[in-house]
Amino acid sequence: MAILSVRNLKKIYTTRFGGNQVQALKNVTFDVECGEYVAIMGESGSGKTTLLNILAALDKPTAGSILLDGRDFSRIRESERAAFRRDNLGFVFQEFNLLDTFSLQDNIFLPLVLAGAPYEEMVKRLEPIARKLGIADILQKFPYEVSGGQKQRAAAARALITHPKLILADEPTGALDSRSTDEMLRLFSSINDSGQTILMVTHSVKAASHAGRVLFIRDGEVFHQIYRGTSTNEQLYQKISDTLTLLATGGDRE
């Protein structure tokens, strides 16, 4: 069953001076099944960042619809958008977006605090997540006291603690070294194996090769997609590399 359905999505920006129009998204249509792990790739300017912002309810489409678990959130009133994001979406960002004046635990608790959850409920939710992500022993530390990999684990815990329908990850390994990247990708796979739906935007072929499906965006529309099937990470890595070469050279859809 599709947890996310995107249909005929278009986004047109009008420049401030001169009134010129720029079409960032043309006719984007795809589904994400419940429990799926999907990566979105494309060159700079392809429209993937615009797509992510719309999926995150940070921007509105010019046309088309986005249904999350059957609800068209492109039509949610502005006053309800923050609560909708908090209750339904989890976010993992490239730069972690942790508050340095909060401990890791308080950073993780923040969306539940904003939702008015009791402290006992927050602690109950955090304990299994912290164990799974390997951060139970550093929860009282502050972001500046831990490594980049540990910060990203805390950011992942913050995304998971609300039990979101969908996790949106924006270049989640972009600020990590190679070792921390490997650890984070293993954790994302483990999180997905537990049933969490993940949609990740990335430039990294390595990161995308851990997904179950890869969507390629070119010139504001879905150009191609690859399913993992029985492929290993290494085999999927090569398929992704070949498709990116096709994108860069202006090849046609297969």
C-alpha positions in Angstrom: 0.0 0.0 0.0 1.3 3.5 -0.9 2.0 5.7 2.1 3.0 8.5 -0.2 1.4 9.3 -3.6 2.7 12.2 -5.7 0.6 13.0 -8.8 1.3 15.4 -11.6 3.3 17.7 -9.4 4.3 21.1 -10.9 6.2 24.0 -9.4 6.6 27.3 -11.2 8.5 30.2 -9.6 8.1 33.8 -10.8 11.3 35.9 -10.5 11.1 39.0 -8.4 12.2 41.3 -11.2 10.9 41.0 -14.7 8.2 38.5 -13.9 10.0 35.6 -15.7 8.8 32.2 -14.8 11.0 29.2 -14.0 9.5 25.7 -14.0 11.3 23.7 -11.3 9.0 20.7 -11.4 7.1 19.7 -14.5 5.0 16.6 -14.1 6.3 14.5 -11.2 4.4 11.3 -10.4 5.5 8.5 -8.2 4.4 6.4 -5.2 6.3 5.3 -2.1 5.1 2.1 -0.6 4.7 1.6 3.2 8.1 0.4 4.5 10.0 1.3 1.4 13.5 2.9 1.3 13.7 5.2 -1.7 16.6 7.5 -2.8 16.1 10.5 -5.1 19.1 11.6 -7.2 19.8 14.2 -9.8 22.2 16.9 -10.9 22.2 20.3 -9.3 19.2 22.3 -10.6 17.3 19.1 -11.5 14.5 19.9 -9.1 15.1 17.4 -6.3 15.5 20.1 -3.6 12.3 21.8 -4.7 10.6 18.4 -4.6 12.0 17.7 -1.1 10.8 21.1 0.2 7.3 20.4 -1.1 7.2 16.9 0.4 8.3 18.4 3.7 5.3 20.8 3.5 7.8 23.8 3.5 6.6 24.9 0.1 3.4 24.5 -1.9 3.1 23.1 -5.5 1.7 25.1 -8.3 -0.4 22.1 -9.4 -0.7 18.4 -8.6 -1.3 16.6 -5.4 0.6 14.9 -2.6 -1.2 12.3 -0.4 0.5 11.1 2.8 -1.5 8.1 4.1 -4.5 9.3 2.1 -4.4 13.0 3.1 -3.6 15.7 0.6 -1.1 17.7 2.6 -0.5 20.2 -0.2 -3.8 21.7 0.7 -3.3 21.9 4.5 -3.9 25.3 5.9 -0.8 27.3 6.8 -1.8 27.4 10.5 -1.8 23.6 10.6 1.4 22.9 8.7 3.9 22.9 11.6 1.7 20.5 13.6 1.3 18.3 10.5 5.0 18.1 9.9 5.7 17.4 13.6 3.1 14.6 13.8 3.7 12.9 10.5 7.2 13.6 9.2 10.7 12.9 10.6 13.6 14.9 9.3 17.4 14.1 9.1 19.5 16.9 7.7 23.0 17.1 6.4 24.1 19.6 9.0 22.3 17.8 11.9 20.3 20.9 13.0 20.9 20.3 16.7 20.8 23.1 19.3 24.2 23.4 21.0 22.6 24.7 24.2 20.5 21.5 24.5 21.8 18.1 25.5 21.4 15.4 22.9 18.5 14.0 24.9 16.7 17.4 25.0 17.3 17.8 21.3 15.7 14.5 20.7 12.8 15.3 23.0 12.1 18.7 21.3 9.3 17.6 18.8 7.5 15.8 21.6 7.9 18.8 23.9 6.3 20.9 21.2 3.5 18.4 20.9 2.9 18.6 24.7 3.8 14.9 25.5 4.4 14.0 29.1 8.0 13.5 30.2 7.4 9.8 31.1 6.2 9.2 27.6 9.2 10.8 26.1 11.6 8.7 28.2 9.7 5.6 27.3 9.9 6.3 23.6 13.6 7.3 23.7 15.0 4.3 25.5 14.6 1.6 22.8 15.6 4.1 20.0 18.8 5.2 21.9 19.8 1.6 22.4 19.2 0.8 18.7 21.2 3.8 17.6 24.0 3.3 20.1 23.7 6.6 21.8 22.3 5.6 25.2 25.5 6.5 27.0 25.9 10.0 25.5 22.4 11.4 25.9 23.5 13.9 28.5 26.4 15.3 26.3 26.0 18.4 24.2 26.4 18.4 20.4 29.8 20.1 20.6 31.1 17.3 22.8 30.4 14.4 20.3 31.5 13.4 16.8 29.6 14.1 13.6 28.5 10.5 13.4 27.1 10.7 16.9 25.3 14.0 16.1 23.7 12.3 13.1 22.6 9.4 15.2 21.0 11.9 17.6 19.3 13.6 14.7 18.0 10.2 13.5 16.6 9.5 17.0 14.8 12.9 16.9 13.3 11.9 13.6 12.1 8.5 14.9 10.8 9.5 18.3 7.5 10.9 16.9 6.8 7.6 15.2 6.5 9.4 11.8 4.8 7.9 8.8 7.7 9.0 6.7 11.3 10.0 7.3 12.7 12.6 4.9 16.5 12.6 4.8 18.4 15.4 3.0 22.0 14.4 2.3 22.2 12.6 5.6 25.8 11.5 5.1 27.0 14.7 3.4 28.8 16.1 6.5 30.3 12.7 7.7 33.6 11.1 7.2 33.8 7.7 5.5 33.6 5.6 8.7 30.7 7.5 10.1 29.0 7.4 6.7 29.2 3.6 6.7 27.8 3.4 10.2 25.0 5.8 9.3 24.0 3.8 6.2 23.9 0.6 8.2 21.7 2.3 10.7 19.4 3.6 8.0 19.1 0.1 6.6 18.3 -1.3 10.1 15.7 1.4 10.7 14.1 0.5 7.4 14.2 -3.2 8.2 12.2 -2.4 11.2 9.4 -1.1 9.0 10.1 2.6 8.8 9.5 4.3 5.4 12.4 6.4 4.3 12.8 8.9 1.4 16.3 10.2 1.0 17.7 12.9 -1.3 21.4 12.5 -2.0 24.2 13.1 -4.4 26.1 10.1 -3.0 26.0 7.0 -5.1 27.2 5.0 -2.0 24.2 6.3 0.1 21.7 5.6 -2.7 23.1 2.1 -3.2 21.7 1.1 0.2 18.1 2.0 -0.8 15.6 -0.4 -2.3 14.7 1.9 -5.2 16.4 4.9 -6.8 14.5 7.7 -8.6 16.4 10.0 -10.9 15.2 13.5 -11.5 16.2 15.5 -14.6 14.9 18.9 -15.7 12.1 18.8 -13.2 10.6 15.3 -13.9 11.2 11.7 -13.1 13.7 10.5 -15.7 14.3 6.9 -14.7 14.1 4.6 -11.7 16.0 1.5 -10.6 14.7 -1.3 -8.3 17.2 -3.2 -6.2 15.6 -6.6 -6.8 18.3 -9.2 -6.0 21.2 -6.8 -6.6 23.9 -6.4 -3.9 24.9 -2.9 -2.8 27.9 -3.1 -5.1 25.8 -4.1 -8.1 23.3 -1.4 -7.4 26.1 1.1 -7.0 27.2 0.3 -10.6 23.7 0.6 -12.0 23.3 4.0 -10.3 26.7 5.1 -11.7 25.7 4.1 -15.2 22.4 5.9 -15.0 24.1 9.1 -13.7 26.5 8.9 -16.7 23.4 8.7 -18.9 21.9 11.8 -17.2 25.1 13.7 -17.6 25.5 12.9 -21.3 21.8 13.7 -22.0 20.8 10.2 -22.9 17.3 9.0 -23.3 15.2 7.0 -20.9 15.8 3.3 -21.1 
